[in-house]
Amino acid sequence: RAGQIDVGIGGGFESMSTHQMHKQPMPDVDWDVMNSCQEAMDCIIPMGMTSENVSKKYGLSRTQLDTFAANSHLKAARAQKLGLFKDEIVPVGDVKSDDGIRANTTVASLAKLRPVFDPENGSTTAGNASQLTDGAAAVLLMTRQEAERRNLPILGIWRSFYVKGCDPKIMGIGPAIAIPPAVEKAGLKISDIDIFEINEAFASQASWCVRELGIPEENVNPNGGAIALGHPLGCTGARQIATLLHQMNRNGKRYGVVSMCIGTGAGAAAVIEVEQRMSAL
């Protein structure tokens, strides 16, 4: 839209097995200044504690979180069995599929796990939070004229994008505050959206966003989300777009939303359209 480029690639990767978040050094900042500003200190609250804050603020039960997490695994296992991820995955060596999906996950099995961030009163566990996963993803974006000139299939159209801030202490609610203005910017209503890809950083924030927006659960992450597939931080946004576009083209859906929460307090959301005449898969 700025007219500066005709073709661009957006992508990222993350190796969370070798660069775990809790082992990263603290930033080199003036801590006297930081400590003098509570709002600044709120921006460095551990992500797991923001999950606990969401659960406590909105009264989410452990069973609700484990149920959401179990469903993520079940949906992902079904999709993998049907081969629905095949066209969006580029094999790397012998790795041809996601290996974090656990088809036998149940609410009962998840209930056995102990809370990690608040051992006494918490509800966030290793089972109802996104996995520590390695991954990479990329998307190719170009003008319609350029795609047609190159005779490339157009999988979807980028219709709108919106970022909106929120309280860092409950940063996970970001999708619930970013999706409505993104949808409005595209000239649509929430009810017009066929599929939502909302990142499952934690079952707490993802399930609350779904409930707050009044989205039918069957329209959210139909092939599972980060709780089953993992959340390599730099990869997830592009991965969600790939999953969304393939699902929309496969099922003849027109409008989709991809959204994530953002540490330090924000949400981002985009609306993507698949023109029925151009469905390319």
Summary of the structure (lengths in Angstrom):
residues: 281
radius of gyration: 19.0
end to end distance: 26.2
largest distance: 60.8
contacts: 905
relative contact order: 0.20
helix: 41%
strand: 19%
